[in-house]
Amino acid sequence: AGGARDLSNIANSAAKQPSVPGVLFQHLASIAQSLAAQEVYFGGQATGNILNAFARVGYADRALYDCMEGVCMRTKPGDYDTQGISTVLNAYARQAVGGHYPRGELLDRMGEAILLRGYREWTAQSIGITVNALARLKCADRRVYSHLALSAYELPVDKLDVQAICNIVNAYSKPIVRQSAEDTDEVDSLFNRLLRSVLALPPSDFSAQGVALIAKSRLGTQVLGGREALLQRLSSIAQGFPPSDYSVQSVAIIVAGFADAGPRDKHATDLLSFFADVVLSMPPRELSSPRAIAHILA
């Protein structure tokens, strides 16, 4: 395992450099394949770190990822910590964008690893990365999504800032995740808790971008009256920021998020009036690009 750990350290260090010759990662890939051919036991941490390094630099040689699948399958599920799980899955999810999906056995093995990790071992970031990666890999394992939802529910209050909440909500809003975890008590409880967390956050914890992220999410739609309460809260917070805090894009995202409020909703009407003034106060150069015009008209 020493060779795998050394390879892990070198690959990670190289991946963090601003510019790395492609030939270096070709050489590192050949070392990984050589170690794998000798059936060297990599362990969960080294496996995750190596895959993360190659994914980080955009290395796309299918032979490497096929080889590392075998390494993952030989790694005991209990050897993966939550970071290792998220990095392995994220690396293969990046490959899936190019049409290269791992074998189903890999998802089964990583699912086992997920279920072995305690609820409180996870962070908001590792949950968001893992669920997003599973969605891109077309995983439909209800047990895994429920387990991760419970893990998110158990996160301490001080770990649930606006960005963390958005990451989790958006991950669980992916179509395949919604279908797989539909009507599960764990996911329903999670969304209830996240809604309560957002409603309890002080305005100082938000930014204009944070309001846009929450407005864009599906938060509140799972709870009777939840969306209305959320939009009322966001409307109040959004109007407390100076116009200079907003970009055309953030205005467009927030307004789109209020599209389901209805034409007679007072909070939506007040917000639209506020944003009309915000847009009119913007310098002409910010409004003249095709992209800006498209955001406004959307």
N, C-alpha and C positions, 0 to 999 in steps of 0.2 A: 504493500500500500504506500510505501515511502515514495516510489516513483510517481504514483498518481498524485500524491500531495505536492510533490515538487512541481509537477506539470501544472497543477491547479494554481499554485502560487505564481509561477512564471506567466501563465496565460492571463491571469487576472491583472497582474502588474502591467503587462504589455497592453491589455485592452483599455487601461486607464490613460494611456499616453495619447496626446493629441494627434499624432501621426505614426502609424505602424506599417512597415513594409508588408505587403501581402505574402511575400515569401516566408516571413517568420511564422505566420499562422498556418501556412501550408506545412512547414516543418513540424510545428507543434501538433498538427492533425495527424501526421504520420507517426509521431511518438505515441499519441493516444491510441491509434489503431494497433500499433505494435504491442503496447501494454495489454490492450483488450484481447489480442490474439493469444497472448500468454496466459489469459484468464486471471490476470492480476485483479485482486479485489480492491475497487476504488473507494467504496464507502459512500454514504449519502452526501456528505459535505463536499468532498472532492468532485463527485459526479456533477452536483449542482453548480459548483463554481466553474468547472471546465466548460460546461454547456453555456453558462451565462456569459463567459468571456468570449466564446466564439459567436454567440448571438449578438453580443454588444457591438462587435466590429463588423457585423453583417456577413460573416462567413457562411456560405451557402452550399458547400460541397455535400451532396447527399450521402456520399460514402461515409463521411464522418458521423452524421446523425444516425445513419443505419447502424454503424458500429456501436455508437453510444447507447442505442436502444438495448443492445445485448448487455451492455454494462449495467444499465438501469434494471434490467430484468434479473441480473445476478445479485443485485444489491437488495439486502433484506429490507422489507418495508419499514421495519422499526428503526432502521439506521438513518432515515431521512428526518431532519427537523423541518419546521414549517418553512424556513427560508429555502432549504434545499428543494422541497416540494414545489414551491412557487417558481424557483429559477428553472428547474427542469421543465415544468409545464410551459412556462413562458417561452423558453427556447424553442420548443417544438411548435408552439402556437405561432411564432414568427415564421417558422418554416411552412406552416400550413397556408400562410398568405400566398406563397408561391405554388401551392397545390400539392405539397409533399406532406402527407399525413402519416403519423406513426401507426404501427399496428395496434389493434384493439387491446392486445395483451398489455401494452404499456399503460394505457388508461386504467385498466383493471388494477395493475400493480400500484400505480400512483393513488388510485382510489383507496386501496388498502392502507397505504401510508397515511393518507389524510385521516381516515377513520381511527387510526392508532394514536393520533396526536390529541392531547387534551384540549378542551375548549379554551382554556386560558393561556395556552401556549401561542396562540395566534395574535398577530397584530392587524390593525385595520389595513395596512399596506399589503401584507401577505395574503389576507383574505381577498382583497380587491383584485390583486394580480392573479391569484389562483382561479377565482371564479371567472374572470375575463378569459384566461387562457383555456379553461375547460370549455367555455362557450365556443371559442374559435376552433377548438378541436372536436366540436360536435358531441361533447359528452352529454348523456341524458340520464345520468345516475342520480336518482332522487335522493338516495341516502347521503351521498356526498354533499349535495347542495343543502340538505337539511342540517347536516353536521356543521358545515361552515356558517350557516345562518345562526345556529346556536352559539357558535364561537364568536360571531359578531355581536350577538345579543349580550354576551358576557364581557364585552370590552368595558374597561373603566370609563366613567363619565369624562374624565379629563383627556381621554384619547379620542373622543368623538367630536373633533372640530368639523368645520364646514367641509373641508376638503375630504376628510375621511368618510363623512356621511355620504357625500356625493359619489365617491369612488364605489362604495358598497351598493348604494341605490342603483347606480348606472350598471354595475355588474349584474345585479339581480333583475335588471330590466331587459337584459338580452332575451330575444324570443325563445331560444332553446332552453334557457334557464327558467323562464317563466312557465313554459309548458311542462318542464320536468318537475318543477317544484310547486306546481299549481295546487292551491288549497291545502298546503301543508301548514300545520300549526306553528312550526318553527319560523317559517318565512313571514307569516302574518304577525307573529309576535315581534319579530325583528323590525318590520316596517312601522309597527305601532311605537316601538321604543325610539326609533330614529326620528319619527315625527315629533314625539314629545321632546327629544333632545334639541331639535331645531327650534321649536317654539320656546324653549327655555333659554336658549343662547342669548346673551346680551347683544345689542346692536354693535358694540365695539368689536365683537368677534367676527363680524362680517366685513367684506369688502364689496365693491360693486361687482367684481367678478364672482365672488361667492354667492351673491344674490342671484346672478345670472345662472350659475351652476345648479342651484337648488330649484329655481323656477323651471329650468329645462328638464329636471329629473321627474320621475313619476311619483315622487314622494307625496303621500296624502291621498292618492287615488284608491288605495286599498282600505281606507278607513272612512266610515260614514261621516260626512262633514269635515273630514280631514283636509281635503284640498282647499276648501273655502277658508278654513282657519289658517292654513299655511299661506295662502295668497294674501289674506288680510295682513298677516304679520310681515310678509315680504314687502308689501306695498308701503307699509309704514317705515320700514328700514330703508328701502330704496330711496324714498323721498328725503331722507336725512343726509344723503351724500351730496356734496357740491357737484354741479354739472361737469366740472373739470375731471372728475373721477371716472366719467363714462366715455366709452368709445362707441362708435356707431354699431359695432358688432354686439357689444354687451347690451345696448338698448334694444336691439332687434331680438336678442335671445330672451330677455325678460318679457318684452311685449308678447312674444310668441307663447311664452309660458302661461300668460294670462288669457290666452285665447279661449280656454274652456270655462272662464269665469262668467261669461254671459254678458250681453250688451247693457243690462240694467244694474250690474254690480257696481256699487258706489266706489269701492276700493279700486277696481279696475279702471273706472272712469277717471278718478282722481289721478291715478298713476299715468294714464295715457296723456292727460293734460300736462302733468309734470314733465313727461318725456318729450312732449311737443316743444316745450320751452327749452329743454336740454338740447335737442337737435338744432333748434333755431339759434342757440348760442354758440354752436360749434363753428370754427373757422371754415370758410368756404372750401379751402383745400382738402379738409377732411371729408367733405361731402361730395366732392366732384369725381372721385374715382368710380369706375364701373362696379367694383365690389361694394363700395359704400352705398351706391344707389340701389344695388340688388338687396342689401341688408334692409334698407329703409322700406322698399316696396314689398319685401317678403312679409 
